[in-house]
Amino acid sequence: MRTKLTRSAALAGISLAATVSVALSAGIAGAAPTQPASAVAARPAGSLPTITITMTGKKITVGGTLQSGGVRIVSTVTGEAHASPVLIRLDPGVTVSQFLAAVPKITADQNNIEGIGSFVFSPQASKGTSSAEANLAAGLYIAVDLAPSGQPPLTTFMITKSSSPASLPKPGATIASIEFAFRGPVRLHDGELVRFANHGFLVHMIVAARARSLAGAREVARLLKAGKDGQAGRLVTNFYNFDNILSRGAYQQLLIHNRPGYWVLACFMDTQDHREHTLLGMERVIQIVK
């Protein structure tokens, strides 16, 4: 199937009417996101405190063990093909009203969230149940499902300080975004626990587009760097959002279950002069093997 790679705004908008919409980076019209195998069943239950996020396309709720430290975050999606949960941790002393009042400048440049809060968790969540792991600090959080059009559902919750915070298991690999590149191995394994991190100073995303061959993946990367997203899309067979948006220092990890083959990592965030980060070198060919 030939599909077209399109780009949406990195931050579509957050309004005083409780509308928060951070884009899904690159989308492929007519192609459903890759659905990973159940990461929930792949990890032993109870190995980490569990936080639940339930999304219906109209409502988002957060529950479970809301404590600081390493946590397993289980997303359950009904009523929509896939969800896009994002957790925003507000800086100490910042209220939800203050955050919403800052929406115009955050909309203009996602990096303006500095001093207000941080994007700390943003995996793709396909219909059904999936999970990822994160290290959450104590504080006030906003949770939003960005997938619905119109006014994405939003809620707030508190993470309390744990007297004995859990540690995340060591990942098998780490893929990190920086200015303006990706760091980490060029080969990942299906079923491997991989950490996706922002080691840069700016807000970044890590999305992946699959090509039919190594040559095709290299061509996709070349076209993206040249700003020819539409042409690149015609060589793409599927995509997956490893993280939709993370602030500097944030990271999450998950068991990857993506179709083996050659994938192109990319970041479609904008610079202050409205250039996609792909134009500055934020694309990288990797291989996923069995």
Salt bridges, closest charged atoms under 4 A:
GLU114 OE2 - ARG248 NE 2.68
GLU133 OE2 - ARG43 NE 2.70
GLU179 OE2 - HIS204 NE2 2.68
ASP190 OD1 - HIS257 ND1 3.51
GLU192 OE1 - HIS189 ND1 3.78
GLU219 OE2 - ARG222 NH2 2.76
ASP270 OD1 - ARG7 NH2 3.12
ASP273 OD2 - ARG275 NE 3.08
GLU276 OE2 - ARG7 NE 2.95
